[in-house]
Amino acid sequence: MKGVVFVELLAMAEDAFGEDVVDTVIDKADLAHGGAYTAVGNYPCEELVKIVDAFSAHSGLSPELLQRKFGHWMMGFFGQHYPAFFENKSSSFEMLEAVDQEIHVEVLKLYPDAELPRFETDRTGEGQLEMVYSSPRPLVSFCHGLIEACVERFDETAEIAIETTPAQNNSTTFRIDITGR
Amino acid sequence: MASEQDDRVSRSRYEREKAARKEAEALLEGKSRELFLANQRLSEHSEILERTVTERTSELRIALDKAEAASAMRARFIATMSHEIRTPLGGLLGMIDLMYGDETDPAKRELLEYAKTSGEALKRIVNDVLDFSKMEAGAFQFENEKVDIRALIGGVLALAAASMPGGESRLRSSISPTVPPIFAGDATRIRQVLANLVSNAGRYSTEGQIELRAFASPHEKGALLRVEIEDQGIGISAEQQKDLFKDFTQVPNKLTSAAQGTGLGLAISRRIIEGADGKIGVFSEPGVGSTFWFELPVEVLETTQPSKNNGKTKLREVKAQVEGARILLAEDNKINQKLLLTFLKRMNVNAELAENGRVAVEKFAPGKYDLVLMDVAMPEMDGLEATRIIRDSWPAEKIPPIVVLTAHVLDAIHEDSARVGIDRVLSKPITFGDLRDAISEELGAHDTPDHHTPRQFGSRPAIFVHLSNPILEGLIESMSENEVIALVEEFVIDARRLLAAITANLRRGEAEAAAAEAHALKGMSGLIGALGVSELAGQLEQSAAYLDADSIEEVIDALSGQIDKLDRALSSSTE
């Protein structure tokens, strides 16, 4: 997993809990890299899960909630650092559709060895989008947060239903129903 | 928060950041190295690619050069071979003709007929292949000369009639007055197309009229000539028409079992016509007949004379321009002398005769003549040599136009002529009209004579039947019928004398001398239109070197027979 996710996760934690708390939590969690991450590096996903669990234990917030919060945080980060991806997009659906079709294409150009999740989209009706997230990583809530933040970013409101895709491991379907814009 | 109380970060945070930076730097270094190596591979790859492209390009160029050279060599080989075959083939066909003329046994005559048909077919193939290879080699060039389509059609039909059973009565032509008398074009190529279409019409039909029609309509270039050749033969299905003008295709012909040719005739015709910006095509219905047509935009050099009067006025103008001109005629042959001097006299020209090239050089002086007419083959000094000496001896502006008269193969003479500085080449047989036109043009008159549509003769002397029509017309334009008869009489005497000389030389084995005499005989018989004699003499000229004793006797007998025929016709003409 790209180092930038780790760096931003710790940044969010610092923002929420303060540096001292982050220092303490990291020291306690048994991390292979000693909690030292660089945005250009690559680290195993398990460490990310460990960090989330450690902060969950520390704060009493569920790991799922923390992942969702982190999804919001990352959407802000993307908007700030990669505004080009948001240009020419007029709705959250267009943005979500672009993840597989545009953004990951660009990511692979820079990092040919990146293991990217798949996001298949399907507009099932007026204001309805089905997004199937396929990844061996347990980051469903993180994706949930990202989708929520994306809807907000385009000044829309939506109901998001999550269900495990039947007969398919490591796959989750998000049903997004736009309720207002 | 800790940071608000103390600006310093914790030791563990510092260590973490240091470790992260170190890792980032290591990663960066690794990436730089990777980038460098990738770039290096890319350069190598592009270098190899460039080298490969260069190699391939040069390989391709070599292959192309080889292919072109091979193709050129093949074209040259075919052209040379075809040309080489033509000469002995001419001899062969001539011999067959002679044998056929003498043979009385019907069975043998039939065999000879087959031999002749096959020989003619072979000749056609060789000619087609030669033309085709010239076209393929891009060596096919169009001449731009004056074309008299009426004379041309007359000639083509006369030849076709001779080689087609019942030809005389089957061939008909009608030429509309809209067709310009003279236009610019390549007479040889137009003749070839006409001959091909007429010969096809004959080969693909056993009976019925073959009609040749020509007319013209206005066109931005001058006129659009349209010629149609209609037969009542086996016809061509729509399916077959598609491929008709493609290379090496032909319609299966049930009419004859003999060799049919290469299937190149129409392809060549198409290339010729399209090469001259024209169109060629066919309408046909199986079992009813075919009409082949072509259209050719032509530049009109002379418009149709609306009335006879105009023509006469023009003729008078031309006469006035030619009249009184001083002309030196270098010609050794007695018949040609007589004929050309008569022509010149008719034009009211002051002609002076030189018996050969040497005499011509002696007689020539600047300002003495307005024009020189020079035969090529003459004893002591030939016309080309004489021209060269005259050109070398006097400044160019003091030399009048020099016109060469020849019965030789044209291309070679044209080349030689250009080298020695000859202004114009006239090919024998030369008609009165040709000569007058040439003289008037070379003298700068730049006017055009009138051209008659073929003249109808009332009761004609018997001898005229044996003479070629266009040539006879030329003769009658300048002489009375009696004068023509007198000329033929003189020709017969001269031809006998020449034939005796040829016989003597052949028997002595002096083939070269015999060939030269045969050439002279060909020239003078061509001049008066005795085409039978001319043809045989031409064959003799070509084949003198390799004839055996038996064949010699046969050719001489045949020639003698032809001359006798003229003689007999003369006696009945003068009675």
Interface residues (C-beta under 8 A of the other chain):
Chain A: G18 E19 D20 D23 I26 D27 H33 G34 G35 A36 Y37 T38 A39 V40 G41
Chain B: M1 A2 S3 V9 S10 S12 R13 E15 R16 E17 K18 A19 A20 R21 E23 A24 L27 L28
